Amino acid sequence: MEKTNPKGSIPAITGEIDHSKAIRVFPLALLPYKSTILAYTTSFISTTIGFPFDTVKTRMQTYKRFASYSDCVLSTLKHEGIRGFFRGIMAPLISTSFSRSLSVTIFTTSKPYCYEALYGWRDESDTGHPFIRNFPVCFAAGAAAGCGVSLFACPFEFTKVYSQIASLAHKSASIDIQKKGSSPHVGTYETVRSILRYNGVGGLYSGYKYHLARDALGSGVYFAVYESIKWATNALINSDPSKSSPISIMIAGGMSGVLCWTAIFPFDTTKSLIQKDIVTNILRKQVGLEPLPKKDRKIVFGTRVYRGLGISMVRSFLVNMVFFTTFEFGMKHLA
């Protein structure tokens, strides 16, 4: 028997459609796929908006040569033009939409089971205030979603990072590389071919241990913060936590992204540095040079591991504000 959210539990990320206000845009044949279509569409928009910020974040994480965000932006403009900010965007455009849809599906499906595991199916009066009770439930369901999505997302994210830093890695890997080889191909297809050729299928999962930890922790924080802030903001605006307003969704969406990245950034930096080492050695192998010795990358807390956090928080606020506002509007008003 399919489980639903227990009485007293805060509603999951999307509520029931309001048929009195619904706009009929989906043919009957496409209605079962509405959430997937909306996730793809909204993710396409939000990913495109946030990608230049992500490129700057990745470059700040992996290279010390940039003294500031403005230095990174101006250097990229000077040497690569506007196109340099969008290198590798094809992979996340393909993967992020599917990942978001899959993440929401796993989250909403697993949330009732997480509630039962933590509290059983007792009456809500026996388990405390729903605001307090909901946070660990959302965190557990979100962590499950993060683990599930990471298996699919890791190869796509590595190809994105490869494309974002390939030109920098080409210049810094060795003076001999600059003499022997021309600028590397950084398209998605060429990137995947290079990784498979020199590192095999396992190469697509470089840094996966940190990717998995990042996605599990990040998704847990992401969904728990989103639902909790939305619930609290609804209560302030509408005096009814179950009735969402566009303002509460925007605030909750933006803050969920900011707090998520604050929690996971050391994991993301370590993963990016591992992937940077792989990219550097692939470029060396392409021109016949010996790979550099493998570095033992571990999380070391300090200012270095947080390089790029500021712009990542700005990007995440914008991306998630756009995503949640558009997605929840579509789920509630499009039929």
Protein Blocks (a to p, Z undefined) as FASTA:
>chain_A
ZZdddehiacdfbdcddfklcccfbdfklmmmmmmmmmmmmmmmmmmmmmmmmmmmmmmm
mpckbmbfklmmmmmmmmnojmlmmgoklmmmmmmmmmmmmmmmmmmmmmmmmmmmmnop
adfklnopfklmmmmmmmmmmmmmmmmmmmmmmmmmmmmmmmmmmmmmmmmmpmklmmmp
ccddfbfklmmmmmmmmnojmlmmgoklmmmmmmmmmmmmmmmmmmmmmmmmmmmmnopa
klccfklmmmmmmmmmmmmmmmmmmmmmmmmmmmmmmmmmmmmmmnopacddddddddde
dfklmgoklmmmmmmmmmmmmmmmmmmmmmmmgZZ
